Amino acid sequence: MTTKLYLRPAQFADTPIDRDGEVARIAGGMQWFAAYEVTDGGTRRTIPIAEFERTLGANDERAAKLHAAITAPRPPLILGERTLRFDQPQVAGILNVTPDSFSGEAPADPVAAGVAMAAAGAALIDVGGESTRPGAAIVWEGDEVARTEPVVRGLATAGTLVSIDTRKAAVMESALAAGAAIVNDVAALLWDDRALEVVAKAGCPVVLMHSPDPAKGPHDGGTYANVLTDVFDWLEARIAAAVAGGVDRARIIVDPGIGFGKSLQENLSLLNGLAMFHGLGCPVMLGASRKRMIGALSNEAPADQRLGGSLALALKGAEAGVQVLRVHDVVETVQALKVWRGLRDQALVGR
C-alpha cells in the first residue's frame, strides 16, 4: 500500500492565458495543468492549483518539494558545441549496431544512418551494441566496444550529439573517449560495479532507467503494489545513490523503463501516469517506440509494423511533458511533434 504522498499533474490546460494562479507549468516546458491528483496513504483526491498552497503546499513539506520539482525549469545540457534543451520535447534516434535487435537488422552504414537521423531532426543519437530484447544473449564487452566505438567516433566527428546505450563500464569508457556525451544505462548503473565511478569521473549526463532487478537482467519480472509509485520510489533512490556517488543531479535523466519487467497493464498505468515523474526533478526520457505492448494492442503486429502505435505513445509523452522521446522512426516522430508544437503555439497566443 502507498504510504507517502505523491503528486501527479492533471487537468492539462490548452493555455495559461487569463488563468493566473489557476494553472502551473511543468518543468519550464510547453504544458500547463490546473490540478494535482494527490495519492496519499492509498487514497486519491484532486486539488486545484488555485487551492494547492492553502490546502496542502503550506502544510506538507513533501508536497511543497514535489511541487517545486515539478514546476522548476530543467536547465539545458551544454555538451561541448552542442546543447540539449528540455523546454520542449526532443527526439533521440535509436541506432542499434547489433545483429539481434528486436526492431530489425543494423544499418549497413550506421554512421550515415545516424547523421541522417540528426539531419531529420533528432537532437541526440543513441548508439547501442547489445540487444536488450527478452531472451537476448549477453554480449562480451570487447565485442560491444568493437561494434560501438567506430560508430560513436564517426558520429561525433560529424558533429552529432551521441549517447552510448550500455550497462558496461568498459563500453562507457570507450564511447566517452570516442566522443559520446551521454551514458544511457538500462541498468541505472547497477549492472557493472564500476559504472557509477566511470560516469562520476567523466562528469557526463546519465540516463537512469527502471527495471525490477537490473543486476540480474532488464526483464526479470517485478511485483508491484502500485507500479507508478513503486517505479517513482525506485528512481528516486537511484538518483540519490548516483548523487552520493559523485554524479551531478542536474545531469541526471530518468526513464520509467516501459516494457522492462512490466506487464501490459503495468506499462499502460505508467504511461497514463507519466506526469508524476516530473516530481523527481529531472528530465524524463520515454522509450516506448515499437515496444511489445503495441503489438499486444494491435493484433500482434510485428516490430516493423508498429509505427502508428509508436507515434501515439510519443504524443502521449509530449502531452505529459516528457522532455526526450527515444524512437526508431525519427522522420515520422519529428513530423508528428511539429504538428503538436503548432497546436501548442496556437493555443499559447490565443484562440
Secondary structure, 3 states (H helix, E strand, C coil): CCCCCEEEEEEEECCCCCCCCCCEECCCCCCEEEEEEEEECCEEEEEEHHHHHHHHHCCCHHHHHHHHHHHCCCCCEEECCEEECCCCCEEEEEEECCCCCCCCCCCCCHHHHHHHHHHCCCCEEEEECCCCCCCCCCCCHHHHHHHHHHHHHHHHHCCCCEEEECCCHHHHHHHHHHCCCEEEECCCCCCCCCHHHHHHHHCCCEEEECCCCCCCCCCCCCCCCCHHHHHHHHHHHHHHHHHHCCCCHHHEEEECCCCCCCCHHHHHHHHHCHHHHHHHCCCEEECCCCCHHHHHCCCCCCHHHCHHHHHHHHHHHHHCCCCEEEECCHHHHHHHHHHHHHHHHHHHHCC
